[in-house]
Amino acid sequence: MVMRFAIYFILFAVALPALAIDRLTASVDKNPVLVGEYFTLTIEANGKVSGQMPDTSAMARSFITGPVSTSSRTQIVNGSMSSATSWQMQVMSRSAGEFTIPAFEVSGVKSQPITLRVVAREADDNQQKDVFVTTELNLESLYVQQAALYTVKLFIGKDLLDAQMTPPTMNDGSITPMGQQEENYEVLDGRRYRVITRNYLVQPQKSGNFKIEGPIFNGQVREGYRRMAVSAVGDSIDVEVKSIPDNYRGAWLPSELVNLAEEWQPEDAQVLVGAPITRTFTLTALGITKEQMPDIEVPSVDGFRIYPDETDRNQMARDGRVISQMVASYALLPQKPGTYTLPEVKLPWFNTVINRIQYATLPARTIEVIADPNQPQQPVTLPQADIQAQSIIPQTNVEPTIIYKDAEKSWVDWLIMGLGYLLWLITLAVLLLRKPAVLVQSPQLGNQPNINTDAQTKLKQLEKAAKSNDTNQFYSLLRDYVELAHQQTLKSWLSQQSPEIGEEIAKLQASLYSANKQQVDLVTLYNQICKIKKRSKSDAKNRLESLY
């Protein structure tokens, strides 16, 4: 027992120095360094470190830093154990000057600070001629949320083996890549360069003065038979961001140019009741993104049903400008004859060129809606007041004047008269004794075998169209079936039905105008029509039984 305790004590005494950090050092692999050139910062602790690492957050104030990698090693030499842990990270400076890398601390042990000198790149630097980056912003000043095109060009004068370029950055602003990068070749000062162009969309979110920090390139090129590391930094650009004017009302739309156009199909100013009209709006704007394009509100008009279609939004870059476009379609269904005026459409926007509020407008449009000449007009019913007025008109009773004239009748006249009376009595007796065998039905009860057969055929075809979800065929068969089965037009027949089926058929009509995505359940609509048919047969049977 004593021997075991002594062994544990000796092992603990040997390992004790390895459990503590006796030194912490920090070093860089380059000093001085060039602007935009990455260097490696190494922090090393002699001794055992359990789950601890130095705090490097202070480096982000003056440098661009990469992720931290950790490694450790342990050695036993002549019974002596030693441990070491190191942390490494890639660091870069965007500006020239003299900087201080602060001291780091791990387990109460601190390292010494490092003075680092960052040297600006010379214009005639050989490396600068091999690889360099240019930046350009198409506008010198912007309004809040105004979109601008930021262009980065990377010029490479040697064979590129490896490349990495960070994106530009901006405080209180969003910078997003736009489109695919382009590659071509240019000749500058008699030297041929491979040029890689990238476009970014810049949108400031706050007003004030800001700086767009240029991208940083690091890579390797071929220099004879060896690799050579190269780097380049794009110039920073100062930008002024203006606030939204206080007198602006509506959705904020800062742009250099806004155009609102419309297209009608059909273009005629005179349309039929129930005939769908397609109204398509096209909104084009410069200097805004497709997400900023506002929705176009179409005012409702009494006598029309309006159904919106899908909206398509796109954006592109052309001639250094961001161009966005929105296309929105609406279906208009006139419900009754008359002359209607559709009000104007007015959209506010802010002209960033002249710094003034303007409006994109579409003028009011007058449309005449006429009844369908193929559909018969409903009979005109006089108002009750006219009926009452006619009932109180005094009637003049005129007594007929009877003129009696005596004439002598021969025996032949009396014989003919007697035979006539006798024939009349015989006919009356036969009619009274005979039971009615056939009752002639009125047309309303459907005593038309040919029409019923045709209507039944149309109904079967209607069922097939419903199951195949063919809206065009279903609507055409529905009109034919109503005319055959009910001897009415579809419009007249709908006026006698429930509002629910009227709404469903209105949706069906709206879905026929173009690519309207409004769903119509044709099977349900077919079942409702069958229920109406059964109900009509039941009513006809009740009317027939009441005649007996």
C-alpha positions in Angstrom: 0.0 0.0 0.0 2.8 2.4 0.9 4.7 1.5 -2.3 1.6 2.2 -4.5 1.1 5.6 -2.9 4.8 6.5 -3.5 4.5 5.6 -7.2 1.4 7.8 -7.6 3.2 10.7 -5.9 6.2 10.4 -8.1 4.1 10.3 -11.3 2.1 13.4 -10.1 5.3 15.2 -9.3 6.7 14.5 -12.7 3.5 15.6 -14.5 2.9 18.7 -12.4 5.1 21.0 -14.4 3.2 20.0 -17.6 -0.2 21.0 -16.1 0.8 24.7 -15.9 1.6 27.2 -18.7 5.1 28.7 -18.1 5.2 30.8 -21.2 2.8 32.3 -23.9 4.3 33.9 -27.1 2.8 35.6 -30.1 4.6 36.0 -33.5 3.9 36.9 -37.2 5.5 35.3 -40.2 5.9 38.7 -42.0 6.8 42.2 -40.8 6.4 44.6 -42.5 3.5 43.5 -44.8 1.8 45.0 -47.8 -1.7 46.4 -47.7 -4.1 43.6 -48.6 -1.5 40.9 -48.0 -2.3 38.1 -45.6 0.1 37.2 -42.9 0.0 34.4 -40.3 -0.4 35.2 -36.5 0.8 32.3 -34.2 0.1 32.2 -30.5 1.9 29.4 -28.6 1.6 28.2 -25.0 4.2 26.0 -23.4 2.4 23.6 -21.1 -0.9 21.7 -20.9 -4.0 23.7 -21.9 -7.4 22.2 -21.1 -10.1 23.7 -23.2 -8.8 27.2 -23.2 -7.9 29.5 -26.1 -6.8 33.2 -26.4 -9.4 35.9 -27.0 -8.6 37.4 -30.5 -11.7 39.6 -30.8 -9.7 42.8 -30.4 -7.9 42.0 -33.7 -11.2 42.7 -35.7 -11.0 46.4 -34.9 -7.9 47.0 -37.1 -7.6 43.9 -39.2 -9.5 41.4 -41.3 -9.2 38.0 -39.6 -9.9 34.5 -40.6 -10.8 31.4 -38.5 -8.5 30.2 -35.7 -7.0 26.7 -36.0 -5.6 24.8 -33.0 -2.9 22.2 -32.7 -1.1 20.6 -29.8 1.9 18.3 -29.2 3.4 16.3 -26.3 7.0 15.1 -25.9 8.7 12.9 -23.3 12.5 13.1 -23.3 14.6 11.2 -20.7 11.5 10.9 -18.5 10.6 14.6 -18.8 7.2 15.4 -20.3 6.6 18.7 -22.2 3.4 19.9 -23.9 2.7 22.8 -26.2 -0.5 24.2 -27.8 -0.5 26.7 -30.7 -3.3 28.8 -32.3 -2.9 30.2 -35.9 -5.1 32.6 -37.9 -4.7 34.6 -41.2 -4.7 38.4 -40.8 -4.8 41.2 -43.3 -4.9 45.0 -43.2 -6.8 47.2 -45.6 -4.8 50.4 -44.9 -1.2 51.3 -44.5 0.4 52.4 -41.2 1.8 51.1 -37.9 -0.4 48.9 -35.9 -0.1 47.1 -32.5 -1.2 43.5 -32.1 -2.4 43.4 -28.5 -1.2 41.0 -25.8 -3.1 37.7 -25.4 -3.8 35.8 -22.2 -4.3 32.1 -21.4 -4.6 30.7 -17.9 -3.3 34.0 -16.3 -0.1 34.1 -18.6 0.2 36.9 -21.1 2.1 37.4 -24.3 4.0 40.5 -25.4 2.3 42.9 -27.9 3.7 43.1 -31.4 4.3 46.2 -33.5 3.4 45.6 -37.1 4.2 47.9 -40.0 1.8 47.8 -43.1 3.3 49.3 -46.2 1.2 50.8 -49.0 1.6 49.4 -52.5 3.5 51.4 -55.0 2.0 52.1 -58.4 5.0 50.7 -60.2 5.3 47.6 -58.0 6.0 44.6 -60.1 3.4 42.6 -58.3 0.9 45.4 -58.7 1.4 45.1 -62.5 0.9 41.4 -62.4 -2.4 41.4 -60.5 -4.6 44.4 -59.5 -8.2 45.1 -58.7 -10.4 48.1 -59.8 -13.8 49.1 -58.3 -16.5 51.4 -59.7 -19.9 52.6 -58.4 -22.2 54.0 -61.0 -23.6 56.7 -58.7 -21.8 59.1 -56.5 -24.7 59.6 -54.1 -27.7 57.5 -53.2 -31.0 57.7 -51.4 -32.0 55.2 -48.7 -32.9 51.8 -50.3 -31.9 53.0 -53.8 -30.1 50.3 -55.7 -26.7 51.0 -57.4 -24.4 48.8 -59.4 -21.0 48.2 -58.0 -18.5 46.7 -60.5 -15.3 44.8 -59.5 -12.6 43.9 -62.1 -9.7 41.6 -61.4 -6.7 42.0 -63.8 -4.4 39.0 -64.0 -1.2 39.3 -66.0 0.3 35.8 -65.4 -0.9 32.2 -65.3 -3.3 31.9 -62.3 -2.9 28.8 -60.2 -5.1 29.5 -57.2 -7.4 32.4 -56.3 -9.6 33.7 -53.5 -11.3 37.1 -53.4 -13.4 38.5 -50.5 -16.6 40.4 -51.4 -16.9 44.2 -50.8 -18.4 45.4 -47.5 -20.4 48.4 -46.3 -21.8 49.3 -42.9 -25.6 49.7 -42.7 -26.0 48.5 -46.3 -26.5 45.3 -48.2 -24.2 44.1 -51.0 -25.4 41.1 -52.9 -23.8 39.5 -56.0 -25.8 40.1 -59.2 -25.6 37.7 -62.1 -22.6 35.5 -63.1 -19.0 36.7 -63.3 -17.7 37.5 -66.8 -14.2 36.7 -68.2 -12.5 38.4 -71.1 -9.1 39.9 -72.1 -7.9 43.5 -72.3 -4.6 45.1 -73.3 -3.3 47.8 -70.9 0.1 49.6 -71.5 1.0 47.0 -74.1 0.4 44.1 -71.7 -2.4 41.5 -72.1 -4.5 40.8 -69.0 -7.1 38.3 -68.2 -10.0 40.2 -66.7 -12.6 38.8 -64.3 -15.7 41.1 -63.8 -18.2 40.8 -61.0 -21.3 42.9 -60.4 -22.8 43.6 -57.0 -26.0 45.3 -56.0 -25.5 48.0 -53.3 -28.5 49.2 -51.2 -27.9 51.5 -48.2 -30.4 51.1 -45.4 -29.5 54.3 -43.4 -28.7 57.9 -44.4 -25.3 59.4 -43.8 -21.7 59.1 -45.2 -20.4 55.6 -45.7 -17.5 53.8 -47.3 -17.6 50.8 -49.5 -14.5 48.7 -48.7 -13.1 47.1 -51.8 -12.6 43.4 -52.2 -9.3 41.7 -51.4 -7.6 39.2 -53.7 -5.1 36.5 -52.7 -3.8 33.8 -54.9 -0.8 32.1 -56.6 0.5 32.6 -60.1 3.1 30.7 -62.1 6.6 32.4 -62.1 8.8 30.3 -64.3 8.8 26.8 -62.7 7.7 27.9 -59.3 4.6 29.2 -57.6 4.5 32.8 -56.4 1.9 34.3 -53.9 0.2 37.5 -55.1 -2.5 39.7 -53.5 -4.4 42.9 -54.4 -6.9 45.2 -52.8 -9.7 47.2 -54.5 -9.9 50.9 -53.7 -12.5 52.0 -51.2 -15.3 54.3 -52.4 -17.0 57.0 -50.3 -20.8 57.3 -50.8 -23.3 59.8 -49.5 -26.7 58.4 -48.6 -29.7 60.8 -48.5 -32.8 60.3 -46.4 -36.4 59.9 -47.6 -38.0 63.3 -48.1 -40.5 64.2 -45.4 -43.3 65.2 -47.9 -43.2 61.8 -49.7 -46.3 59.6 -49.3 -46.8 56.0 -50.4 -44.5 53.1 -51.0 -40.9 54.5 -51.2 -39.8 54.1 -54.8 -36.5 56.0 -55.5 -35.6 55.7 -59.2 -34.1 57.5 -62.2 -37.0 56.6 -64.4 -40.3 54.8 -63.9 -42.7 53.9 -66.7 -46.2 52.4 -66.4 -48.0 50.9 -69.4 -51.1 48.8 -70.0 -52.5 46.5 -72.6 -56.1 45.5 -73.2 -57.3 42.3 -74.8 -59.6 42.8 -76.6 -58.8 46.4 -77.5 -62.4 47.4 -78.4 -64.2 50.0 -76.4 -67.4 48.0 -76.7 -67.7 44.5 -75.2 -70.5 42.0 -74.5 -71.9 41.1 -71.2 -70.0 38.1 -69.7 -67.1 38.4 -72.2 -63.8 38.5 -70.3 -61.3 41.4 -70.7 -57.6 41.0 -69.9 -55.9 44.1 -68.5 -52.1 43.8 -68.3 -49.9 46.3 -66.5 -46.1 46.6 -67.1 -44.1 48.6 -64.6 -40.5 49.3 -65.5 -38.0 51.2 -63.1 -34.3 52.0 -63.0 -32.3 51.8 -59.8 -34.5 49.6 -57.7 -34.7 45.8 -57.1 -37.6 43.6 -58.2 -38.6 43.1 -54.6 -39.2 46.9 -54.3 -41.7 47.0 -57.2 -45.0 47.9 -55.6 -48.3 46.1 -56.3 -50.7 47.9 -58.6 -54.1 48.3 -57.0 -57.0 48.2 -59.5 -60.1 50.0 -58.1 -63.3 48.1 -58.1 -66.1 49.1 -60.5 -69.8 48.4 -59.9 -70.9 46.2 -62.7 -67.6 44.4 -63.1 -66.0 41.4 -61.4 -62.2 41.7 -61.2 -59.9 38.6 -60.8 -56.1 39.1 -60.3 -53.6 36.8 -62.0 -50.0 36.0 -61.1 -47.4 38.7 -61.0 -44.1 38.3 -62.7 -41.0 40.2 -61.5 -37.5 40.4 -63.1 -34.4 42.4 -62.8 -31.2 42.8 -64.9 -28.1 45.0 -65.3 -27.5 46.9 -68.5 -25.2 49.8 -69.2 -24.2 50.2 -65.6 -27.9 50.4 -64.5 -30.2 48.1 -62.5 -33.4 47.6 -64.4 -36.5 45.9 -62.8 -39.8 45.1 -64.4 -43.1 43.8 -63.1 -45.9 42.4 -65.2 -49.4 42.0 -63.6 -52.6 40.9 -65.3 -56.2 41.2 -64.2 -59.4 39.7 -65.7 -62.5 41.9 -65.9 -65.9 40.4 -66.3 -68.8 42.8 -67.2 -72.0 41.8 -65.5 -74.7 44.0 -67.1 -75.1 46.4 -70.0 -74.2 50.1 -69.6 -71.4 52.6 -70.0 -68.7 52.4 -67.4 -65.6 54.6 -66.6 -62.7 52.8 -65.1 -60.8 55.3 -62.9 -57.2 56.2 -63.6 -54.3 54.4 -62.0 -51.8 56.6 -60.2 -48.4 55.4 -58.8 -46.0 57.8 -56.8 -42.3 57.6 -57.2 -39.3 59.8 -56.4 -37.1 61.0 -59.2 -33.5 60.8 -57.9 -32.1 62.8 -60.9 -34.2 66.0 -60.3 -35.0 65.2 -56.6 -38.7 65.6 -57.1 -41.9 63.5 -56.5 -43.5 62.3 -59.7 -46.4 60.1 -60.6 -46.7 57.3 -63.1 -50.4 57.4 -64.3 -52.7 55.6 -66.6 -55.7 57.7 -67.8 -59.3 56.7 -67.1 -61.0 54.5 -69.7 -64.6 54.4 -70.8 -66.1 51.0 -71.8 -69.5 50.3 -73.2 -71.0 47.0 -72.3 -73.8 45.7 -74.5 -76.1 42.7 -74.2 -75.2 39.6 -76.2 -77.3 39.6 -79.3 -77.3 35.8 -79.4 -79.1 35.6 -76.0 -82.9 36.5 -76.1 -84.1 39.4 -74.1 -86.2 38.8 -71.0 -89.9 39.8 -71.3 -90.6 43.3 -70.0 -92.8 43.3 -66.9 -94.8 46.4 -66.3 -94.4 48.0 -62.9 -97.2 47.4 -60.4 -98.1 51.0 -60.5 -98.9 50.8 -64.3 -101.0 47.7 -63.7 -103.0 49.5 -61.0 -103.3 52.5 -63.2 -104.8 50.4 -66.0 -107.2 48.7 -63.6 -108.8 52.0 -62.6 -109.5 53.3 -66.1 -113.3 53.5 -66.3 -114.8 51.1 -68.7 -117.7 52.1 -70.9 -120.4 49.4 -71.3 -122.2 49.5 -74.6 -125.4 47.6 -74.9 -125.7 45.7 -78.1 -128.5 46.6 -80.3 -130.7 43.6 -81.2 -132.6 43.9 -84.4 -135.6 41.6 -84.7 -136.7 40.7 -88.1 -139.6 38.4 -88.8 -139.1 35.9 -91.6 -141.0 33.0 -92.7 -139.3 29.5 -92.5 -140.1 26.7 -94.8 -140.4 23.0 -93.7 -137.0 22.4 -95.1 -135.5 25.0 -92.8 -137.3 23.4 -89.8 -136.0 19.9 -90.8 -132.3 21.1 -91.0 -132.6 22.8 -87.7 -134.0 19.7 -86.0 -131.3 17.4 -87.4 -128.7 19.9 -86.2 -130.0 19.8 -82.6 -130.1 16.0 -82.7 -126.5 15.7 -83.9 -125.5 18.1 -81.1 -127.2 16.0 -78.5 -125.5 12.8 -79.7 -122.1 14.4 -79.6 -122.6 15.7 -76.1 -123.6 12.2 -74.9 -120.5 10.6 -76.4 -118.2 13.1 -74.7 -119.8 12.7 -71.3 -119.7 8.9 -71.4 -116.1 8.6 -72.7 -113.2 8.6 -70.0 -110.0 10.6 -70.9 -107.2 8.2 -71.9 -104.4 10.6 -72.8 -103.6 13.9 -71.2 -101.6 16.2 -73.4 -98.8 17.7 -71.4 -97.7 21.3 -71.8 -94.2 22.1 -73.2 -93.2 23.1 -69.7 -93.5 19.5 -68.5 -91.0 18.3 -71.1 -93.1 16.3 -73.5 -90.4 16.6 -76.1 -88.7 13.2 -76.6 -86.2 14.4 -79.2 -85.2 17.4 -77.0 -84.9 15.2 -73.9 -82.7 12.7 -75.8 -80.3 15.4 -77.0 -80.2 17.0 -73.5 -79.3 13.6 -71.9 -76.5 13.2 -74.5 -75.1 16.6 -73.6 -75.3 15.8 -69.9 -73.2 12.6 -70.4 -70.7 14.7 -72.4 -70.7 17.2 -69.6 -69.7 14.5 -67.1 -66.8 13.4 -69.3 -65.5 17.1 -69.6 -65.8 17.5 -65.8 -63.7 14.4 -65.1 -61.1 15.4 -67.6 -61.1 19.0 -66.1 -61.6 20.5 -69.6 -63.0 24.0 -68.7 -63.5 25.1 -72.3 -65.4 22.0 -73.3 -67.4 22.0 -70.0 -68.6 25.6 -70.5 -69.6 25.0 -74.1 -71.5 21.9 -73.3 -73.2 23.6 -70.3 -74.6 26.3 -72.5 -76.0 23.7 -75.0 -77.4 21.6 -72.2 -79.3 24.5 -70.6 -80.8 25.5 -74.0 -82.0 21.9 -74.7 -83.1 20.9 -71.3 -84.7 24.1 -70.1 -85.4 26.0 -73.3 -83.5 29.0 -71.8 -80.3 30.8 -72.3 -77.6 30.3 -69.7 -78.0 33.8 -68.3 -81.8 33.4 -67.9 -81.4 30.0 -66.3 -78.8 31.3 -63.8 -81.2 34.1 -62.7 -83.5 31.3 -61.4 -80.9 29.3 -59.6 -79.2 29.7 -56.2 -76.4 32.3 -55.7 -73.9 29.4 -55.0 -74.1 27.9 -58.4 -74.0 31.4 -59.9 -70.7 32.1 -58.2 -69.2 28.8 -59.4 -70.2 29.5 -63.0 -68.8 33.0 -62.6 -65.4 31.5 -61.6 -65.6 29.1 -64.6 -66.1 32.1 -66.9 -63.2 33.9 -65.2 -60.9 30.9 -65.7 -61.4 31.0 -69.5 -59.9 34.4 -70.2 -56.2 33.4 -70.1 -53.9 31.8 -67.6 -56.1 32.6 -64.6 -55.0 30.2 -61.8 -58.4 30.3 -60.0 -59.5 26.8 -59.4 -62.9 25.5 -60.5 -64.1 22.2 -59.2 -65.9 20.9 -62.4 -67.0 17.6 -60.8 -68.8 19.5 -57.9 -70.4 21.9 -60.4 -71.6 18.9 -62.5 -73.2 17.3 -59.4 -75.0 20.5 -58.6 -76.4 20.6 -62.2 -77.6 17.0 -61.8 -79.3 17.9 -58.5 -81.1 20.7 -60.3 -82.2 18.3 -63.0 -83.6 15.8 -60.4 -85.4 18.7 -58.6 -87.0 19.8 -61.9 -88.3 16.3 -62.6 -89.8 16.1 -59.1 -91.5 19.4 -59.5 -92.9 18.3 -62.9 -94.2 15.1 -61.4 -96.0 17.0 -58.6 -97.6 19.3 -61.2 -98.7 16.4 -63.3 -100.3 14.6 -60.3 -102.2 17.8 -59.4 -103.9 17.7 -62.8 -105.8 14.4 -62.1 
